């Protein structure tokens, strides 16, 4: 799955596991962003 050769549900099927919701789509981690919020000074 790391190489994105098969979707998660295909891998689960090979392992004898039931499919999961959204498992027929590939992760698009390169499109995800992380938002970092800074605390106002003096508040921790």
N, C-alpha and C positions, 0 to 999 in steps of 0.2 A: 504493500500500500504506500510506502514512502516514495516509491518511484512513480506513483500514479498510473500504474499499468492496468489496474482494475479498481472499480469503485468499492467502497467499504462493504456494500451488501454482497458483491461477488466474492469477496474474501470471507465474509461470514458464512456464505453458502458452502464454500469449500471446507470450512471448519465444522459444518453441521449445525450452525447457529441460525436462528430465525432472523429475518431482515429487521432493520430498525428504520424509523421514520427519517427521511432525508438521506438515507444511506446509498441512494442511487446517484448522488451528486458528489462531485469532487470538491475538496476544500480549496478555497482560494485565499490562502493565508497572505499572499503577497499583496492582496487588495485591502487587508484589514489594517486599521490604524489604532494606535494607543494614545489616548488623551491623558496628559499629566496635568493635574490641577495642583497649584501651589497653595499652601495655607497662607492666609494673611499674616503679616509679621506680628509677633506677639501672641499668636494663638497656636497652640500645639495640641 
